[in-house]
Amino acid sequence: MAAEMTAAQLIEKHRPTLDQTLEAIRTRAYWSPHPEHPKAYGESAAPDGLAAFEALRGRRFELDQPGTDDWTGEEVSPYGLKLDISYPHPDVDVLLPAMRAALPAWRDAGPETRAAVCLEILARISARTHEFAQAVMHTSGQAFMMAFQAGGPHAQDRGLEAVAYAYAEQVRIPEQAPWSKPQGKRDPLELTKSFTAVPRGVALMIGCNTFPTWNGYPGLFASLATGNPVLVKPHPRAVLPLALTVKVAREVLAEAGFPADLVCLAVDRPDEGLAKTLAVRPEVRIIDYTGSTAFGDWLETHARQAQVFTEKAGVNTVVIESTDDYKGMLSNLAFSLSLYSGQMCTTPQNLLIPRDGITTDAGPKSYDEVVSDLAGAVNGLLGDDARANALLGAIVNPQVKERIDAAAGLGEVALASREVPHPEFPGATVRTPVIVKLDGAKPDSEAAYLSECFGPVSFAVAVGSAADAVDLLRRTVREKGAMTVGAYTTSAEVEQLVEEACLEECAQLSLNLTGGVYVNQTAAFSDFHGSGGNPAANAALCDGAFVANRFRTVEVRRPA
């Protein structure tokens, strides 16, 4: 165990990083304290990380938290490895009271100390990024480099971002303030007032299968930094990355002199549905959830005692009206459709293309040519199996594979999906994207393109005009939600129409991306992930609204 650190030592160590983060979210400039390149972590980091991951397999994951009544775990890597890790199963009637008992000391520590402890947790996670990358890879199916970057430094950035927003919101009000009201010839009325950020209670973070750390860290660290104990309930197929996170957090909290039970793990037995049980417990006052619309809606309806933050499903749309870089547009879209086999909440699904075609720097292109050329760009990108595996990763669950196979029956297939063999992991299911042509004027096509088809399935929807595309975009965002919107146009008028639609429907827009920035990627400290203003999500990662309602300010007044 590392040597204990006082609050003052932690603040001294991490205050510069906190200050830089506060400056980054103010300016929205690029910044990150977490290296993206695997070699930045040292010569032995990669083999050490792999060895640490392998050492976790086939054994119990000890946490020493209260209320353990059983052991459970059924993770199987999408690459075919059986992890064989058992995790503590909680008796919630024991665990939740222990977590509530840990709250007062954490509340009294104050915003700066809490932020410093959170930054120490993130620093220790960062030092083990290679180990976490293996854990993310073998629970989500992400290819290694994506698991390393998105599951490591990018997730850590999002956690750090949440801590900074939480700190900023809590210190808007001073801890103490003198108050004096003049009374004319009489003595003034004088009071001393103190203000304390008071946490709501136990926070429940319900993890997702595809991005357990990237989607999990914002809520986890926002709640913890605002004084709330956090109960982490991972997706049953993606427990390990969050279990490692909980273990690191408990170690840091104990070393800093706080109860380790401020962060605990809740892993359910097969088909137990523990998330539903926990979500309506009176102790649970905050819920963070990423996943299906059905369960997100259930939480919003039934967890009435809690403040619920949800990221659900949406139908992401790209309007293609014209471009001055046809080759760059095709390349950019091909990468966006292929990355992690389209298993991202930000991957484009509907490509709205005028049926009379588009204008480009390579001359006019018909609807059929645009779709055919995009299919060719995807084939060119993924034609080499080694490169395809590095971009696609593995299909995360059988339901995604079923959607790929069913897509061929929805319309004319412009690009068929193919299976890609994985030389290192023969048990992996790796599939390239499928693109289906649909006519937006035909009512029977609506059922396909107005439903989320999670995975590497995209629809090239023929529309009457750019105005029709914007109308369909607006309707899609309003009715179904969208995490991302993209558009390609050289027309100032069309650009204004798309931008106005996104402003009115509250959707994040990327225009004319043709280089190394993609519509399905966002940068912490600068880009907002989701908006909280359409049905895809009721919160944004990350803004003041994401953290401010996790605590309340309680005032005490005394005569001066």
N, C-alpha and C positions, 0 to 999 in steps of 0.2 A: 504494500500500500504506500502511496506517495505521502510525503510529510503534510501535516495539516497546514492550511493556510488561513490566516485571519481575514476578516472582511476587508480591513484596510489594505492588506497585501494583495488581495484579489482585485480591489478597486485600482490600486496603483498599477498592477499588471495589465489590466484590461481597459482602463479608461481611455487610453489613446485610440484603441480600436473602436470603442463606442463613439468617441467624438468623430472619428473619420466616417463611421456609418451614418451618424446624424447629418454630417455634411453631405454625404452622397445622396441621401434621400431628399435633401433640400435642393441640390443642384440637378439631380437625376443624371449625373455623369457616370461613365463607366468606372467601376471600382470593385475589387474583390480581394480579400485577404487570403483566400483559399486557392492554391494553385490548381489549374486544370490539367496539367501534364503529369502523367504517372511518374516520370523520372524525377520530378521535383521533390519527391518524398524520400530520396536516397537510393543508393545502389541495391540494398537488400530489401527494400520495402515491398516489392512485388512478391518475391518468394516467401517473405515473412508473412505477408497478408494471406497468401494462399494457404500456408501452413497453419495459420491461426484459424482460418475457416475450416480446414479439414479436421482440426482438433476439436471443433464443436460438434461434428457429425457423430451420430451413434451414441449419444450420451444425454444425460439430464442437463438442462440449463438452470443452474442454481441461482436463485435470487435472494433467498433469505427474507422474503416479505411475509407479513402476517396473513393468516387465513388460508394457507395452502391445504386443500383437502384431497388433491389428486394430481396426477400428471397426465398431460395430453399433448398431442402434436401429430400432424399427418402431412407435413410438407413434402412434396416431391418436386424437384426442379423441373421446369419446362424443358430443360436439356436432358432429362431422363435420369438424373441422380436422385436416389432416395436419401433425404437428409437424416431421417431417423433421430430427430431431436425431440426430447420431451420437455415441456414447459410446465410451470406450476399452474394448476387450475385453482381459481379463487373461491373461497366461501365469502360471498360479498357482504354477508352480515357481520363478518369479522374485519374484512379488509377496508370497507368504506368508513366505519367509525375510526379506525386507526389513521386513515388519511385525514379525516376531519380534525383529529387531535393534533396532527402535525401543523395545521394551518396557523395558529396564533404566532408562533415564533417566526415563521416565514413572513407573515403580514408585518410584524414589528420590525423586521430587518430593513425595510424601506426600499424604494425603487432602485437606488444606485447599487446597493449590495446585491439585490436580486439580479440586476442586470449583469453584474460582475460574475456571479456564480453561473448564470446561464452562458456567459461567454467562455468560462472555464470548461463547462461541459462541451461546448462546441469545439473548443481548441483540442480537447482530448479525442473527440470523435474524428476531427481532422487528421490527427496524428495516426489514426488507424484507418485511413480512407481506403487503402487497398483491401483490408479485411472486409470493410463495409461493402466495397464494390463487389466482392465475391458473393456476399450475402444477398445483395440486391439482384445481381445477375441470376442467381440460382433460385430466386423466389418470384421474380417478375418476368424472366425470360429476355430481359434486355441484353443486347450484345455487350461484351466487356467494357468497351470504351464508353458507351452510353451509361452503363451502370456505374462506371467510375466517375464520370463527370456529373450526370444528372443526380445519381444517388449519393454522390460525395460532395464536392465543392459547391455545386449549384444548390443542393438541398441545404447545405450548411449556410450558404448565403441567404437563403429564404428564412431560415431560422434566425439568423443574425438580424435581418431586416425587421422581423417581428419584434425582437427584443428592443431594437432602437425605437420603433413606433410606440411600443408599450411604455418605454422610459419617457419619451417625449410627452405622451399624454398624461402620465402621472405627475410630472414635475411642472405642468402648466400652472398649478396652484401651489403656493409656498407652503412649507410645513407649518410655519407659524407666522402670524401677522398681528401687530398692534393695531388697535382701533380706537379712535378718539373722535367724539362728536361734540362740537362746541355748543355751549348752553348759555351764551350771552354773558351776563355778569356772574352766573353760577359756574361752579367747577364743571369741566367737560365730563361727559360720560366716557369712561375708558374701559376697554376690555382687551384681554389677550385671547386670540383665537388660534386654535390648532386644527390642522386639516390632515386627515389620514386616508390614504388610498386603501379601501377595504375590499378584499376579494369577494367574489360571489359565493364561492364554495368549490366543491370538487368538479373538475373539468374532465369530461370524457372525450378522448380522441379516438375516433373509429377509423382505422387505417384502411387503405385500398391495396389491391393486389398489384397494380401496375407500377405505381410510384410511391412505395411505402414511406420513404424518407422525404422526398421532394414535396409530396402533398401533406405529409404528416407533421413536418417540423414547424411550419408556420403556426398552426393552432397549438401545438404542444408548447412552444416557447412563448407565444403570446400569452397563454394562460399562466404559465409558470412565472414569467416576468412580472405579471400583474398580481401575484400573490396566491394564486390558486393551486392546490394540489392537482396533479394530472394523472388520471387512470388511462393507460394506453391499451386499447382493445384492437389488436391487429387483425387484418384479414386472415382467415385460417390458412391460406396458401402462401402468406407472406409475413410470417411472424418474426423470423430471425433478425432482419435489420432493425426492427423496432425493439425487440428484446435486447439486442446489444445496446441500443440507445438508452433504454431504461437502466440497464446495468451501469453504464458510464455515469448517468445522472445520479443514481443512488450513491455511487462511490464519491462523487464530487460533493454532493450535499452533506454526506456524513463527515468528510474531511474538513468541510467548512463550518462544521458545528451545528448543522441543521438536521432535522429528522429525515432519514432516507425515505420514509414512507410518503414524502411529498410527491414522489413519482413511483407508480406501481404498474404492473402488467396484468392484464386479464385475458387469458387465452381460453377459448371455449372448446368443449368437446364437440365431436362431429355432430352436426345438425342440432346443436343445443340452442342456438339463437340467443346467445348471451347478450348481444348488443341491445336487443329489445328489452331484456330484463333490466339492464343497467340504465338504459335511456330514460326510464320513467321512475327511477329511484329518487326519493326526495332529496338525498344528499347531492345528487348530480345537478349542477346549476348552469353548466356550460357544455355544449356538445359541438365538436367539429367532425364533419363527415364529408368524405369524398366517395362517390359511387353512383349507383343507379338512381334514376329519378323516383322509382317506386318506393325505395326505402327512405330516400331523402324526404319525399312527401309524407311518408309515415311519421318520420321524426318530427317534422314541422307541425303535424297535426296532433300527435299524442304526447310528445315531451313538453307539456305545457309549463312545467316548472323550470325549464332551462332556456337559456339563450342559445339558439341553434344556428350554427353556421354551416351551410351546405354548398358543396359543389356537385352538381348533378350532370345529367346528359344534355347535350345540345346538338344542333345540326349546323356545323361550320360550313360557311359558304364563300366561294370566290367568284366574283364577277369578272369575266374576261371580255372586254369590249374592244381594246386596241392596245398595241405596245410598240415601243421604239427599240425593243431588244427581244425579238422573238425567240432566238436561241437561248438567251439568258432566262426568259420567262419559263420556257419548257424545262430547262435544267433545274430551275428553282422549284417548280411545281413537282417535278419527278422526285426530287429529294424529299420534299415535304410529304408526299404520298407514301414514300417508302420507309422513312425513318421509323424504327421500332414497329415495323409492320402495321403502321397506322393505328397502333394501340395507345394513342395519346388523346386526351380530351381536347386537344387543340388542332388535331389533324383535319385538313379540309375534306369534306365529304361531297358537297354539291358544287360543281363547276358550271356556272350559268353562262352559256355562249349563244349569241344571236344566231338563229338558224341561217341567216344570210351571210354569215361569216364576219371576220374582223379585219381591220387594217393593221399592217405590220411594216417594219423596216425591210422585210423580205418580200414585200408585195402583199396583195390581198390573200387571205386564207379563208376557205370555206369552213363551215362547222365540221364537216367530215375530215378535212385536212388537219384542223387544229387537234381534233381528238386522235386521229391517226398519228400525228407527229408527237403528241404527248405520250401515247403508248410506246412509240419508238424511243423516246427519251428515257422512259422507265426501263425498257428492255436494255438500252445502252448502259444505263447506270448499274443494272443488276445482272448483266450478262455473264460476268465473271463470278463464279460461285463463292470464291473467297471474299470478294468485295460485298456480294449480296449478304452473306452471313454476318459480316461486320456491320452492315447497316440495318438489316431486318431483325436480328435477334430471333427468338423463338416465339411461337404462338402461345399465349399465356394460359388459355384454357380451351376445352373442347367447343364451347359455345362460339368462340371466334371462328374456329375452323368451319363450323356448321354454317355460319353466315357467309363465309367466303364461297362455300360450295353452293349455297342457295342463290347467290347473286346472279348466277348465269340464267336463272329462270325469270329474272325481273325485266329483261330487255335484251337488246342486241349487245353482245360482248365485244367491246373494242380492244380489250386486253385481257387475255385469260391468265389466271393465276397458275403458277407452276410450283412444284415442290423443289426445294433446294436441299441437297444432302449436306449434312454437317460432318466434316471429317473427324472432328474431335469428340463430338457428342452425337452418335448415331441415333439416339433416342429422341432427339429434338425434332419438333415439327416446325419447319421453316417454309413460309409461303410468300410469294411475291404478290403485289397488289393486283386487283381486278378492277377494270374500268367498264362501266355499263352505260350505254347510250339510252337516254330517255327523252321523250317529247313532253316539254312542260305544258303544252296545250291540251294534252290528253288527261282527263280526270283519273283514269286508272293508273297513271304513273305517280300520282300524288302520294299514295300509300308508301311507295318506296322512298322518294326523295324528301318527304316530310317526316320521316322517322329516322332516328339515329341508328346507323348500322355500324357499330363499333368494330374496328378492325380495318384491314387493308382493302376496303370496298369504297369506290367513289363512283358518282353518277355525273356524267356529262349531260346536262339538261339543256336541250335546245329551247330558246325563248324567242319571242317575236322581235324584240328590240332591246336596246340598253335600258330604256324606261321600264319595259316589262321585267328585265332582270332586277332592277332596283325595287320594283314593286314586290317581286317574289322574295327578294332578300329581306325586305321589311317585314313581310308576312311571316317568313321563316323565323326570324329573330323574335318577333312578338309572340308567336304561338309556341315555338319549340325551344327558343333560346339559342345562343351561340357563345362559345368561349372566344372564338376568333372569326374575323371577317377579313377577306383579302379582295383586292381589286386591281385590275390592270387596265389602264386607260391613258390615252394621250390627250383626251378631251377635258378641258377645264370644266365644261358644263357637266359631263358625266361624273367627274371627280367630285364636284360639289353635290350632286344628287346622292352619291354613295355616302359621302361624309355626313350629309344632313340626315340620311336614313339611320346611320350608326349613332349619331348624336341623339336623335329622337328615341331610338330603341335601346340605347345604352349598350353598345357593343364595341369591342376594341378592334380597330381597323389598321391594316397594313396595306400600303399602297405601292404598287410597282416594284416589288422585291425581285431582283434578278441576280443578286450576288450571294454572298455568304451568310446573309441573315434570312431566316425562314419564318413563315407565318406561324408555325407551331412551336416556336421557341421564344421564351421571354427571359430577360435579364433582371435579376434581383436589383433592388435599389433604384431602378430606372423604369422598368416596364411593369404595368399592372396586369396580373393574371386574372382574367374574368373582370366583371364590373360590379356585380351585385345588383344590376339593374334590369336583367332579363331572366327568363326562366331557367337558364343553365346554371346559375349560381346566385345565392343571396348575399354573397360577400366577395370582396376583391382581395387578392394577395399582392400587395398588402397596403392598407391605408389606415387612417386614423379610426374609421368606423370598425375596422376588424379587431381593434384592441380596446377601444374606449368603453365598451359595454361589458367588459370582463371584470370591472371593478366599479365601486361607488366611493364617493368622497364623504367621509363622516367628519363633522365639525364639532369641536368642543369649545365652549366659550366660558371664560373665567374673568372675574373682575381684575383689572390691572393692579 
